Amino acid sequence: NLVVALRAAGASLTDVVKTTVYVATTSRPDLVAAWDVVHRWFGEHDAPSTLVGVTVLGYPDQLVEVEAVAVLP
């Protein structure tokens, strides 16, 4: 979804300058698993990020939410 939203705005993952990743869990291994997926998508583009475990997210059965800030030249 993030790639689609960025593309619609004329941006890509390399334009992202910061992310916040929310994971509905209290388990550190779940946080690491979610972070591994995010990191694979971003590859060498290592934007500053915050990873947060939360109790619940907005939609039923939603486990992860990624908030990203992108800057276009």
C-alpha positions in Angstrom: 0.0 0.0 0.0 2.8 2.4 0.8 4.5 1.9 -2.6 1.1 2.5 -4.3 0.4 5.7 -2.3 3.9 7.1 -3.0 3.6 6.3 -6.7 0.3 8.1 -6.8 2.0 11.2 -5.4 4.9 10.9 -7.9 7.3 9.5 -5.3 9.0 6.3 -4.4 10.5 4.6 -1.4 13.8 6.5 -1.9 11.9 9.8 -1.3 10.9 8.7 2.2 12.7 10.6 4.9 11.1 9.0 8.0 8.8 6.2 8.9 6.9 5.1 12.0 5.9 1.4 12.0 3.1 0.4 14.4 2.7 -3.3 15.2 -0.2 -4.6 17.2 1.8 -6.8 19.6 3.6 -6.9 23.0 6.1 -9.4 21.6 9.6 -8.3 20.7 9.9 -11.2 18.1 6.8 -9.8 16.3 8.3 -6.4 16.2 11.5 -7.7 14.8 9.6 -9.7 12.1 7.6 -6.6 11.1 10.8 -4.6 10.9 12.6 -7.2 8.8 9.8 -6.9 6.2 10.0 -3.1 6.2 13.8 -3.2 6.0 13.7 -5.6 3.0 11.3 -3.2 1.1 13.5 -0.2 1.7 16.8 -2.0 1.0 19.8 0.3 1.0 17.6 3.4 1.6 17.9 3.6 5.4 15.5 6.4 6.4 15.2 7.2 10.1 12.4 5.1 11.6 10.6 4.4 14.8 9.2 1.0 15.6 6.4 0.9 18.1 4.4 -2.0 19.7 0.7 -1.0 20.3 -2.3 -2.7 21.8 -4.6 -2.3 18.9 -4.8 -0.6 15.4 -7.8 0.9 13.7 -9.2 -1.9 11.6 -10.3 -5.4 12.6 -7.4 -7.9 12.3 -5.0 -5.1 11.3 -1.5 -6.0 12.6 0.8 -3.4 11.1 0.6 0.3 10.0 3.3 2.2 8.4 3.4 6.0 8.4 5.9 7.6 6.0 7.0 11.1 5.3 8.4 11.6 1.8 10.0 14.7 0.3 10.0 15.5 -3.4 12.7 17.6 -4.9 
